[in-house]
Amino acid sequence: MTNPARTPALMLQGTGSDVGKSLLVAGLARAYTRRGLTVRPFKPQNMSNNAAVTADGGEIGRAQALQARACGVAPTTDMNPVLLKPQGGNGAQIVVQGRVVGQASGRDYQAMKPKLLPVVLESFARLSAQADLVLIEGAGSAAEVNLRAGDIANMGFAEAADLPVALVGDIDRGGVIASLVGTHALLPPAERARIKGYLINKFRGDVSLFTPAISLLRERTGIECLGIVPWFAAAGSLPAEDSMALDRAPIAAGRGRIKIAVPRLPHIANFDDLDPLGAEPDIVVDMVAPGRALPADAALVLLPGSKATRADLAALRDQGWDIDIRAHIRRGGRVLGLCGGYQMLGRSVADPDGIEGPPGESEGLGLLDVATVLAGDKTLRQSTGIHIPSGRPVQGYEIHIGRTEGPDCARPLLRLDARSDGAMGADGRVAGCYLHGLFAADAFRTAFLAGLGAAASDLDFESRVETTLDGLADHVAAAIDLDRFMAIARDRG
């Protein structure tokens, strides 16, 4: 391998959030990996409640886990050394190299950032030592000048690691020319010099119509166009980085007969649990936004994970969804809670130490005879086992704080690595567990959905993800000159 300080590396920074940096890195990673290179993804700082558990029991942003998969390697905590997980109020849980180190308000975190830069550089050096190429993803906008002091997410990191930068603009949201010119204008000369070109992402229609803008951008900024990437229609088949993706999602995804209703909670977490369900041809996943009642024709109400269980429980009641859930059960419907959703189903959720918000205790929905106390070390592990009612194998990951105990735990939903997980009501129509990712198991998912009346399908979910990553790599390689990108990555400093 090359000297870590000189390993070819390129950083993609955006003109804003949700411009498509994560998918571009995943597509480039798969494309270069197929060329025989050892590629590693890296994001110095991420903010997301969609997390993945690494084999060594740490956690990173789910986008970096997907990028690792695109590289054909297992995710490691070095791929995302700083993860911010927003919770109640204006604060976030701070995860450093896979481990929770505390909580901080936005202002307090700004003061922490300079101390985190050495840790971020340490992780980057370890990854670089393993790789022929490192693809780095920035966070938010490259020109967040109000947050530039101590920055570790964008130009602050690029400067510390001596990296070239490609600037990504999203034409689908409109204003991409102004975004690129404005970003360039706000950066000081030394940071502008790091930008080796720009990418136009999510283009729809006739690419030739953008040709006049290329000349204008060259006149205004002096930087070159490195590619115009068309809209990638299959992006919805891959896990989303954060809840902004839900803002773009249709109210009801899918075309089937069987409806699964999912309340859109303010602090929803790990909602990629729903992806395999949305991919099933006989299923409609209805993400119910605030202001709507839960649909009366749903076969299942699924309560998703949450980063702030008590706050989301209060929001659920404010919307009247607790009343809708009880009516759903009276009609013979089923309810499943995952992680935070499982905790909500019990008699109470107590947070005596204020781990997820103000200390206190909240009354649960009372649909399972269990109670949760948010205390102790955070559980972070990959798990395998069986779904007890069907006997089908499951696998996934656990990522939660707290203990859930009570009489209904005597009827566990899962058996994981010789231990019980979850609980079921006496008639089996209300259940919950802590295992994320269980619906990716094809045999279990088929059996579970058959219990809702859904027709069996031949969906191989994991193969679908791999096929989509290959398609993304083809898509990106057709729009971007990979040899030119690699030359820029080699010419660091």
BELZILIN-V426177 format. One record per residue. N is the residue number from 1. SS is DSSP state (2 for helix, 1 for strand, 0 for the rest). OMEGA is omega as a letter, one per 20 degrees, with the letter a starting at -180 (none if undefined). NEAR is the number of other C-alpha atoms within 8 Angstrom. Layout:
BEGIN
N:SS:OMEGA:NEAR  N:SS:OMEGA:NEAR
END
This chain:
BEGIN
1:0:a:6  2:0:r:8  3:0:a:8  4:2:a:9  5:2:a:6  6:2:r:8  7:0:r:14  8:0:a:12  9:1:r:13  10:1:a:13  11:1:r:13  12:1:r:14  13:1:a:16  14:1:r:15  15:1:r:16  16:0:r:9  17:0:r:8  18:0:r:7  19:0:r:11  20:0:a:10  21:2:a:13  22:2:a:11  23:2:r:8  24:2:r:9  25:2:r:14  26:2:r:16  27:2:r:16  28:2:a:11  29:2:r:16  30:2:a:14  31:2:r:13  32:2:r:11  33:2:r:13  34:2:r:7  35:0:r:6  36:0:r:6  37:0:r:10  38:0:a:10  39:1:r:13  40:1:r:15  41:1:r:15  42:1:r:13  43:0:a:14  44:0:a:15  45:1:r:13  46:1:r:12  47:1:a:9  48:0:r:13  49:0:r:15  50:0:a:13  51:1:r:11  52:1:r:10  53:1:r:14  54:0:a:14  55:0:a:10  56:0:r:6  57:0:r:10  58:0:r:14  59:1:r:14  60:1:r:18  61:1:a:16  62:2:r:12  63:2:r:10  64:2:r:15  65:2:r:12  66:2:r:10  67:2:r:13  68:2:r:14  69:2:r:10  70:2:r:13  71:2:a:14  72:0:a:8  73:0:r:7  74:0:r:9  75:0:r:11  76:0:a:11  77:2:r:12  78:2:a:11  79:2:r:16  80:2:a:16  81:0:r:17  82:1:r:14  83:1:r:15  84:1:a:13  85:1:a:12  86:1:r:13  87:0:a:13  88:0:r:11  89:0:a:5  90:0:a:8  91:1:r:11  92:1:r:13  93:1:a:13  94:1:r:13  95:1:a:15  96:1:a:10  97:0:r:13  98:0:a:13  99:1:r:8  100:1:r:8  101:1:r:8  102:1:r:7  103:1:r:8  104:1:r:11  105:1:r:9  106:2:a:9  107:2:r:7  108:2:r:8  109:2:r:9  110:2:r:9  111:2:a:8  112:2:a:8  113:2:a:11  114:2:r:9  115:2:a:7  116:2:a:9  117:2:r:10  118:2:r:7  119:2:r:10  120:2:r:12  121:2:r:10  122:2:r:8  123:2:a:12  124:2:r:11  125:2:r:10  126:2:r:10  127:2:a:12  128:2:a:15  129:2:a:11  130:2:a:9  131:0:r:14  132:0:a:12  133:1:r:13  134:1:r:15  135:1:a:14  136:1:r:13  137:1:r:14  138:1:a:16  139:1:r:13  140:1:a:11  141:1:r:12  142:0:a:13  143:0:r:9  144:0:a:8  145:2:r:7  146:2:a:5  147:2:a:8  148:0:a:8  149:0:r:5  150:0:a:10  151:0:r:12  152:0:a:14  153:0:a:12  154:0:a:12  155:2:r:10  156:2:r:11  157:2:r:12  158:2:r:12  159:2:a:9  160:2:a:7  161:2:r:7  162:0:a:8  163:0:r:13  164:1:a:16  165:1:r:13  166:1:a:13  167:1:a:13  168:1:r:15  169:1:a:15  170:1:a:14  171:0:a:11  172:0:a:8  173:0:r:6  174:0:r:6  175:0:a:7  176:2:r:11  177:2:r:8  178:2:r:7  179:2:r:10  180:2:a:12  181:2:a:11  182:2:r:8  183:2:r:11  184:2:a:10  185:2:a:8  186:2:a:8  187:0:r:10  188:0:a:7  189:2:a:6  190:2:r:6  191:2:r:10  192:2:a:9  193:0:r:7  194:0:a:9  195:1:a:12  196:1:r:11  197:1:a:11  198:1:r:14  199:1:r:13  200:1:a:14  201:1:r:15  202:1:a:12  203:1:r:13  204:0:r:8  205:0:a:4  206:0:a:6  207:2:a:9  208:2:r:5  209:2:a:6  210:2:a:8  211:2:r:8  212:2:a:7  213:2:r:8  214:2:r:10  215:2:r:8  216:2:a:8  217:2:r:14  218:2:r:10  219:2:a:7  220:2:a:7  221:2:a:9  222:0:a:7  223:0:a:10  224:0:r:10  225:1:r:10  226:1:r:9  227:1:r:10  228:1:a:12  229:1:r:13  230:1:r:10  231:0:r:8  232:0:a:8  233:2:a:5  234:2:a:7  235:2:a:8  236:2:r:7  237:2:a:10  238:0:a:9  239:0:r:10  240:0:a:11  241:0:a:11  242:0:a:8  243:0:r:11  244:2:r:7  245:2:r:9  246:2:r:6  247:2:r:6  248:2:a:6  249:0:r:7  250:0:r:5  251:0:r:8  252:1:a:8  253:1:r:10  254:1:a:12  255:0:a:8  256:0:a:10  257:0:a:8  258:1:a:12  259:1:r:13  260:1:a:13  261:1:a:15  262:1:r:12  263:1:r:14  264:0:a:9  265:0:a:9  266:0:a:6  267:0:a:12  268:1:a:13  269:1:r:12  270:0:a:12  271:2:r:10  272:2:r:9  273:2:a:11  274:2:a:9  275:2:r:11  276:2:r:10  277:2:r:10  278:2:r:12  279:0:a:11  280:0:a:11  281:0:a:9  282:0:a:11  283:1:r:16  284:1:r:15  285:1:a:14  286:1:r:11  287:1:a:10  288:1:a:12  289:0:r:8  290:0:a:7  291:0:r:5  292:0:r:6  293:0:r:9  294:0:a:11  295:0:a:6  296:0:a:5  297:0:r:5  298:0:r:13  299:0:a:11  300:1:r:12  301:1:a:13  302:1:r:13  303:1:a:13  304:0:r:15  305:1:a:13  306:1:r:14  307:0:r:13  308:0:a:12  309:2:a:13  310:2:r:11  311:2:r:9  312:2:r:12  313:2:r:10  314:2:r:8  315:2:r:10  316:2:r:12  317:2:r:10  318:2:a:7  319:0:a:10  320:0:a:9  321:2:r:12  322:2:r:10  323:2:r:8  324:2:a:10  325:2:r:11  326:2:r:8  327:2:r:8  328:2:r:12  329:2:r:10  330:2:r:7  331:0:r:6  332:0:a:6  333:0:a:12  334:1:a:11  335:1:r:13  336:1:r:13  337:1:r:17  338:1:r:15  339:0:r:15  340:2:r:16  341:2:r:16  342:2:r:16  343:2:a:16  344:2:a:15  345:0:a:13  346:0:a:16  347:0:a:14  348:1:r:15  349:1:a:17  350:1:r:11  351:1:a:15  352:0:a:11  353:0:r:7  354:0:a:9  355:0:a:10  356:0:a:11  357:0:r:11  358:0:r:7  359:0:r:10  360:1:a:8  361:1:r:10  362:1:r:8  363:1:r:8  364:0:a:12  365:0:r:11  366:0:a:10  367:0:r:9  368:0:r:14  369:0:r:11  370:0:r:13  371:1:a:12  372:1:r:13  373:1:r:11  374:0:a:13  375:0:r:11  376:0:a:6  377:0:r:6  378:0:r:8  379:1:r:8  380:1:r:12  381:1:r:13  382:1:a:12  383:1:r:11  384:1:r:10  385:1:a:12  386:1:r:11  387:1:a:13  388:0:a:10  389:0:a:5  390:0:a:8  391:0:a:7  392:1:r:10  393:1:r:11  394:1:r:12  395:1:a:13  396:1:a:11  397:1:r:13  398:1:a:13  399:1:a:11  400:1:r:10  401:0:r:10  402:0:r:11  403:1:r:8  404:1:a:9  405:1:r:8  406:0:a:9  407:2:a:7  408:2:r:13  409:2:r:12  410:2:r:7  411:0:a:9  412:0:r:13  413:0:a:15  414:1:r:12  415:1:a:13  416:1:r:11  417:0:r:7  418:0:r:6  419:1:a:6  420:1:r:9  421:1:r:13  422:0:a:14  423:1:r:14  424:1:r:16  425:0:a:13  426:0:a:5  427:0:r:6  428:0:a:7  429:0:r:9  430:1:a:12  431:1:r:15  432:1:r:16  433:1:a:13  434:0:a:13  435:0:r:13  436:1:r:12  437:0:a:11  438:2:a:12  439:2:r:12  440:2:r:11  441:0:a:12  442:2:a:10  443:2:r:8  444:2:a:14  445:2:r:11  446:2:a:10  447:2:a:10  448:2:a:9  449:2:r:11  450:2:r:10  451:0:r:7  452:0:a:9  453:0:a:7  454:0:r:11  455:0:r:7  456:0:r:7  457:0:r:7  458:0:a:4  459:0:r:8  460:0:a:7  461:2:a:11  462:2:r:7  463:2:r:7  464:2:r:10  465:2:r:10  466:2:r:8  467:2:r:8  468:2:r:12  469:2:r:12  470:2:r:11  471:2:r:8  472:2:r:11  473:2:r:14  474:2:a:10  475:2:a:12  476:2:a:13  477:2:r:11  478:2:a:7  479:2:a:10  480:1:r:11  481:0:a:10  482:2:r:8  483:2:r:6  484:2:r:7  485:2:a:9  486:2:r:9  487:2:r:8  488:2:a:11  489:2:r:13  490:2:a:10  491:0:r:8  492:0:r:11  493:0:none:5
END
